[in-house]
Amino acid sequence: MNIAPRHPLFNRRPQSNIYRMFLWVMMILGGIWLIQRVSTGEIRPLFEPTLTPTRSVQSLLMEGDADFAAGNLNSAITSYQQVVDVDPNNAKTWADLARIQTYSSAFLITDADKKARLLQALDSARKAVELAPEDSRAHAILAFTLDWNANPTIYSDDQRQVDKFLAEAEQESLTALLKDNTNTLALAYYAEVLLDQQKWNEAQQNINQALTHEDADQLMDVHRVNAAVLETLGQYNLAISEYEKAIAIEPNFTFLYLREGANYRRLAFAIQDPKAAKPVYVKSLEYFDKAARINDQIGVKDPTPYLSISRTYSQLGEFFAAARNVQKALSFEPTNADIYGQLGIVYFRSRNYEGSIYSFKCALRGCSGEDSCLGRGLDQCYPDLGENPNEIKGLPISPSTIVYYYTYGSVLSALSRPQANQCGDAMQIFGEVRAELKAHPDAYADGQQTIINIVQAGEAICQSLANDSVPTSSVLGEAVTSTPEAGINNLTATPTP
């Protein structure tokens, strides 16, 4: 009997599909290939963060050196700091960083900023010596950094700290030379330390020895220190020549231009014939202008070149130009009381006595609001033009500010009349001047009698007003002739490293 077979509904035999098998084989092979490529790094996993390329140490050092040569020392410091982050045990890098940080302080504006930067440099230099205690160069740069920290302007109220820095700088210089007596930088920095210790002959001996070394001509530091020694000894022409050599090595270091300009101005001041002196003054202005233009190129808003230009124009008797340059300096630092004082001196010497009162008041007593704009020589504030009111804190009396005090007192007393008597303020200022002279007689040994004569003349005018009589003399006339030329012209406008 024939029975038809049942349909394989539940017991169907598996059947192979060659196409499906081929697909599985290809997927397996593809997976193996993918794993191999991922393991070798040829293929990166999806959604993995993009790697940031790591700069090589050599690349960062080259960039830092290029920025240093361009005068962009802040960028150079950034590059070197990145290097010490990667390689914190490299003593040479720490020493180079300290040198850059020290020089960069000359490009900063305020004493607070200079002090902070110099202390950073000191930390870097100490780190270099810690890592390489037998390295002469590291000790030499530490001596250099200590010497620049011994800045009496920054530590005006702490002479002990200045002396402490200088003593340690001398010791580090000697240590550097003990470890390598052929170290040219060590000799130059030691000469600079001796110069700041007022050991003129020893300073000259050491810098002369440094100049005999073969590498001296390639080192800006050597020519800079030699120029400073020659300048101190009054050999201004030779100092100018050395500053030129330093500038040829580092053409974007503005403080070198400022020092050279100051030496030209000093030469011009000594020339009796005004016609013969003027070309030398013009040469001085050229170097100050170069410094201003370099600052503009590298984005440094430093008032110093403009103050130097102002002093030069003042010595030429061109007071309008002098005032304009002080005002330019104030646009960079509108709260700097010392610059207000310098503007007051310019107004005084140009016989703009009424205008000088506003500037001196801001400088010595402080001012705010509209008075701050009057102190800058404006008739009012002009916010639309960027001439905003500011808060200015007055300067205490000191050897660097006393000229502002006795000149201000002279103006107030001389302009006093029965109906507009300002002798109350004038006599208070004269009292402060006398107290300062009594408290620090050594600081005013050279000009004390001249200052006393000016004070006495002002007091005499106020006494005559108190006696209801007409003043018989004018402090304005007397002060102009009796105010020491050196006192006004030595209002330091250029940084002395």
C-alpha positions in Angstrom: 0.0 0.0 0.0 1.4 3.3 -1.0 1.3 6.0 1.8 2.4 9.5 1.0 5.3 10.8 3.2 4.5 13.5 5.9 5.5 17.1 5.4 8.5 18.0 7.6 6.8 20.7 9.5 8.7 20.1 12.8 11.6 17.9 11.9 13.0 19.7 8.9 16.6 18.8 8.3 19.1 21.7 8.4 20.3 22.7 5.0 23.6 24.6 4.3 23.6 28.0 2.5 27.0 28.7 0.9 26.3 32.4 0.6 25.6 32.7 4.3 28.7 30.9 5.2 30.8 33.1 2.9 29.3 36.2 4.6 30.2 34.9 8.1 33.8 34.1 7.0 34.2 37.6 5.6 32.9 39.2 8.8 35.3 37.1 11.0 38.2 38.1 8.8 37.2 41.7 8.8 36.9 41.7 12.6 40.4 40.2 12.9 41.8 42.8 10.6 40.1 45.6 12.5 41.4 44.4 15.9 45.0 44.3 14.5 44.8 47.8 13.1 43.4 49.2 16.4 46.1 47.5 18.4 48.8 49.0 16.2 47.3 52.4 16.4 46.5 52.7 12.7 42.8 53.0 13.5 41.7 55.0 16.6 38.6 54.0 18.5 35.4 56.0 17.8 34.8 59.1 20.1 38.3 59.0 21.5 39.5 62.6 22.3 41.8 64.1 19.8 45.4 64.0 21.0 47.2 67.4 21.4 50.6 67.4 19.8 53.4 67.7 22.5 56.0 70.3 21.7 59.5 69.1 22.0 61.8 70.7 24.6 64.2 71.9 21.9 61.3 73.6 20.0 60.2 75.5 23.2 63.7 76.6 23.9 64.2 77.9 20.4 60.9 79.8 20.6 61.9 81.3 24.0 65.3 82.4 22.7 63.6 84.0 19.7 61.2 85.9 21.9 64.0 87.0 24.1 65.9 88.4 21.1 62.7 90.2 20.0 62.3 91.9 23.3 59.1 89.9 24.1 60.4 88.6 27.4 57.0 87.6 28.8 56.6 85.1 25.9 60.1 83.9 26.4 59.4 83.3 30.1 56.2 81.3 29.2 58.3 79.0 26.9 61.0 78.4 29.4 58.4 77.7 32.1 56.9 75.0 29.9 60.3 73.5 29.5 61.0 73.3 33.3 57.5 71.8 33.7 58.5 69.0 31.3 62.1 68.7 32.6 62.2 70.1 36.2 65.7 68.8 36.9 67.5 70.8 34.2 69.7 73.3 36.1 70.7 75.2 32.9 67.1 75.9 32.0 66.3 77.2 35.4 69.3 79.5 35.3 68.4 80.8 31.8 64.8 81.4 33.0 66.1 83.4 36.0 68.2 85.5 33.7 65.3 86.3 31.4 63.0 87.0 34.4 65.5 89.4 35.9 65.9 91.3 32.6 62.2 91.4 32.1 61.8 93.4 35.3 63.2 96.4 33.3 60.2 96.2 31.0 57.7 96.4 33.8 56.1 99.6 35.0 55.3 99.6 38.7 57.6 98.9 41.6 55.2 96.2 42.8 55.4 94.4 39.5 59.2 94.7 39.3 59.5 93.3 42.9 57.2 90.4 42.2 59.1 89.5 38.9 62.5 89.8 40.6 61.5 87.5 43.4 60.3 84.9 40.8 63.7 85.2 39.2 65.4 84.7 42.5 63.4 81.5 43.1 64.4 80.2 39.6 68.1 81.0 40.2 68.1 79.3 43.6 66.5 76.3 42.0 69.4 76.2 39.4 72.0 76.3 42.2 70.2 73.6 44.2 70.2 71.3 41.1 73.8 72.1 40.2 75.7 73.3 43.2 79.1 73.0 41.3 78.0 74.9 38.3 79.8 78.3 38.1 77.2 79.7 35.6 74.3 78.9 38.0 76.0 80.8 40.8 76.8 83.7 38.6 73.2 84.1 37.5 72.1 83.9 41.1 74.5 86.7 41.9 73.1 88.8 39.0 69.5 88.2 40.2 70.3 89.0 43.8 72.0 92.3 42.7 68.9 93.4 40.7 66.7 92.5 43.7 68.9 94.9 45.8 67.0 97.8 44.3 66.8 100.7 46.8 63.7 102.1 44.9 61.8 98.9 45.4 62.9 98.6 49.1 63.0 102.3 49.9 61.9 101.6 53.4 64.1 98.6 54.0 67.8 99.3 53.5 68.7 96.2 55.5 67.1 94.0 52.9 69.0 95.9 50.1 72.3 95.3 52.0 71.4 91.7 52.6 70.8 91.1 48.9 74.1 92.8 48.0 76.1 90.8 50.5 74.7 87.5 49.2 75.2 88.6 45.6 78.9 89.2 46.4 79.2 85.8 48.0 77.6 84.1 45.0 79.9 86.0 42.6 83.0 84.8 44.5 81.6 81.2 44.6 81.1 81.3 40.8 84.6 82.5 40.2 86.0 80.0 42.7 84.5 77.2 40.7 85.6 78.7 37.3 87.8 81.8 37.3 87.5 82.0 33.5 83.7 82.5 33.7 83.2 85.8 31.8 79.6 86.3 33.0 80.7 85.8 36.6 83.3 88.5 36.3 80.8 90.9 34.7 78.1 90.3 37.3 80.7 90.6 40.1 81.7 94.0 38.7 78.0 95.0 38.7 77.7 94.0 42.4 80.8 95.9 43.3 79.5 98.9 41.4 76.3 98.9 43.5 78.4 98.6 46.6 80.2 101.8 45.4 83.5 100.0 45.1 84.4 101.7 41.9 88.0 100.7 41.4 87.3 97.0 42.0 84.3 97.1 39.7 86.5 98.5 36.9 89.2 95.9 37.5 86.8 93.0 37.2 85.0 94.3 34.1 88.3 95.0 32.4 89.3 91.4 33.1 86.1 90.1 31.7 86.7 92.2 28.5 89.9 90.3 27.9 88.1 87.0 27.4 87.4 85.8 23.9 83.6 85.4 24.4 83.2 88.9 25.8 82.3 90.6 22.5 79.3 88.2 22.1 77.9 88.9 25.6 75.5 91.8 25.9 75.8 91.6 29.7 79.5 92.4 29.6 79.1 95.5 27.5 76.1 96.6 29.5 78.0 96.4 32.8 81.1 98.1 31.3 78.9 100.9 30.1 77.4 101.3 33.6 80.9 101.4 35.2 82.1 104.0 32.7 78.9 106.1 33.2 79.4 106.0 36.9 83.0 107.2 36.5 81.7 110.1 34.3 83.2 108.7 31.0 80.0 109.3 29.1 81.4 109.0 25.6 83.0 105.6 26.3 79.8 104.5 28.0 77.8 105.4 24.9 80.2 103.3 22.8 79.6 100.3 25.1 75.8 100.7 25.1 76.0 100.7 21.3 77.8 97.3 21.4 75.2 96.0 23.8 72.4 97.2 21.5 74.0 95.5 18.5 73.7 92.2 20.4 70.2 92.8 21.8 68.6 95.4 19.5 65.2 95.2 21.2 66.1 95.9 24.8 64.6 99.3 25.3 66.3 100.0 28.6 69.7 100.0 26.8 68.4 102.8 24.5 67.2 104.7 27.5 70.6 104.6 29.2 72.4 105.7 26.0 69.9 108.5 25.5 70.5 109.6 29.1 74.3 109.7 28.5 73.9 111.9 25.4 71.7 114.2 27.5 74.3 114.4 30.2 76.9 115.3 27.6 74.7 118.0 26.2 74.0 119.4 29.6 77.7 119.9 30.1 78.1 121.9 26.9 78.0 125.7 27.6 77.1 126.8 24.1 73.3 126.2 23.5 73.8 125.9 19.7 76.6 123.3 20.2 74.5 121.4 22.8 71.3 121.1 20.7 72.5 118.4 18.2 73.6 116.3 21.2 70.2 116.8 22.8 68.6 115.8 19.5 70.7 112.6 19.5 69.4 111.9 23.0 65.8 112.3 21.8 66.5 109.8 19.0 67.3 107.0 21.4 64.4 107.7 23.6 62.1 107.7 20.6 63.6 104.4 19.5 62.7 102.9 22.9 59.1 104.2 22.6 58.7 102.7 19.1 60.1 99.3 20.2 57.6 99.3 23.1 54.8 100.1 20.7 55.8 97.2 18.4 55.9 94.7 21.2 52.8 96.0 23.0 54.5 97.4 26.1 52.8 100.5 27.5 55.8 102.0 29.3 55.7 105.7 30.3 59.5 105.8 30.8 60.6 106.8 27.3 58.1 109.7 27.3 59.3 110.9 30.7 62.9 110.8 29.3 61.8 112.7 26.3 60.1 115.3 28.5 63.2 115.8 30.6 65.3 116.4 27.5 62.8 119.0 26.1 62.8 120.7 29.5 66.6 121.1 29.4 66.1 122.5 25.9 63.6 125.0 27.3 60.8 123.6 25.1 58.3 123.2 27.9 55.2 122.7 25.7 56.7 119.6 24.2 57.9 118.5 27.6 54.4 118.8 29.1 52.8 116.9 26.1 55.2 114.0 26.7 54.4 113.8 30.4 50.7 113.8 29.6 51.4 110.9 27.2 53.1 109.1 30.1 50.0 109.8 32.2 47.8 108.2 29.6 49.6 104.9 30.3 49.5 105.3 34.1 46.8 107.8 35.0 47.0 107.0 38.8 50.8 107.3 39.1 51.3 110.2 41.6 55.0 110.6 40.7 54.2 111.4 37.1 51.8 114.1 38.3 54.7 115.5 40.3 56.9 115.6 37.2 54.2 117.4 35.3 54.0 119.9 38.1 57.8 120.5 37.7 57.4 121.1 34.0 54.6 123.6 34.5 56.7 125.3 37.2 59.7 125.7 35.0 57.5 127.0 32.1 56.1 129.5 34.6 52.6 128.0 34.4 52.4 128.3 38.2 48.6 128.1 38.5 48.6 124.9 36.4 51.3 123.4 38.5 49.2 123.6 41.7 46.7 121.0 40.4 49.4 118.6 39.4 51.3 119.0 42.7 48.2 118.6 44.7 47.4 115.3 43.0 51.0 114.2 43.5 51.4 115.1 47.2 47.9 115.2 48.7 46.1 112.9 46.3 43.0 113.8 44.3 40.0 112.3 42.6 37.2 113.1 40.2 37.5 116.2 38.1 40.6 117.3 40.1 42.5 114.3 38.7 41.8 115.6 35.1 42.9 119.1 36.1 46.1 117.6 37.5 46.8 116.1 34.0 46.5 119.6 32.5 43.0 119.3 31.2 40.2 121.8 31.8 37.8 119.0 32.7 37.4 115.2 32.2 36.4 114.0 28.7 35.2 110.4 29.1 34.4 110.1 25.4 38.0 110.7 24.7 39.3 108.3 27.3 40.1 111.1 29.8 38.3 109.7 32.8 38.5 110.7 36.5 40.8 108.7 38.6 41.7 108.2 42.2 45.3 109.2 43.0 47.0 108.6 46.3 49.6 111.2 47.4 53.3 110.5 47.7 55.0 110.7 51.1 58.0 113.0 51.5 61.3 111.3 50.7 64.6 112.1 49.0 63.0 111.3 45.6 59.8 113.5 46.2 61.1 116.4 48.3 61.6 118.5 45.2 57.8 118.3 44.6 57.1 119.4 48.2 59.3 122.5 48.4 58.4 123.6 44.8 54.7 123.2 45.6 55.1 125.2 48.8 56.9 127.9 46.9 54.1 128.2 44.4 51.4 128.3 47.1 53.1 131.0 49.1 54.1 133.2 46.0 50.5 133.1 44.6 49.0 134.0 48.0 47.3 137.4 48.4 45.2 138.8 51.2 42.0 137.8 49.4 43.4 134.4 48.3 45.7 133.3 51.0 47.1 129.8 50.6 49.8 130.2 53.2 48.2 127.8 55.5 48.9 124.9 53.1 52.3 126.3 52.2 53.5 126.6 55.8 52.4 123.0 56.5 54.4 121.8 53.5 57.4 123.8 54.6 57.2 122.3 58.0 57.2 118.8 56.5 60.2 119.7 54.4 62.1 120.9 57.5 61.2 117.8 59.4 62.4 115.6 56.6 65.7 117.4 56.4 66.2 117.1 60.2 65.3 113.4 60.2 67.6 112.4 57.3 70.4 114.9 57.0 72.8 112.6 55.3 70.3 112.1 52.4 70.4 115.8 51.6 74.0 116.6 52.4 74.6 118.2 48.9 71.5 120.3 48.5 70.3 120.9 52.0 71.2 124.6 52.2 69.6 125.3 48.8 66.4 123.7 49.9 66.4 125.7 53.2 66.9 128.9 51.3 63.8 128.2 49.2 61.8 127.3 52.3 62.9 130.5 54.1 61.9 132.6 51.1 58.5 131.1 51.0 58.1 131.5 54.8 59.1 135.1 54.5 56.3 135.8 52.0 53.7 134.2 54.3 55.0 136.1 57.3 54.7 139.4 55.4 51.1 138.5 54.6 50.4 137.6 58.2 51.7 141.1 59.1 49.2 142.7 56.6 52.0 143.9 54.3 52.6 143.4 50.7 55.2 140.7 49.9 58.6 142.3 49.1 59.9 139.3 47.2 58.5 136.6 45.0 59.3 133.0 45.7 58.5 132.3 42.1 61.3 134.4 40.9 63.7 133.3 43.7 62.7 129.6 43.4 63.3 129.5 39.7 66.8 130.8 40.1 67.7 129.1 43.4 66.2 125.7 42.7 69.1 123.4 42.1 69.2 122.5 38.4 70.6 119.1 39.3 67.7 118.6 41.7 65.1 119.0 39.1 66.9 117.4 36.2 67.8 114.4 38.3 64.1 113.4 38.7 64.9 109.9 37.6 62.8 109.0 34.5 64.9 106.1 33.2 65.4 102.8 35.1 68.8 102.2 36.6 69.2 98.4 36.8 
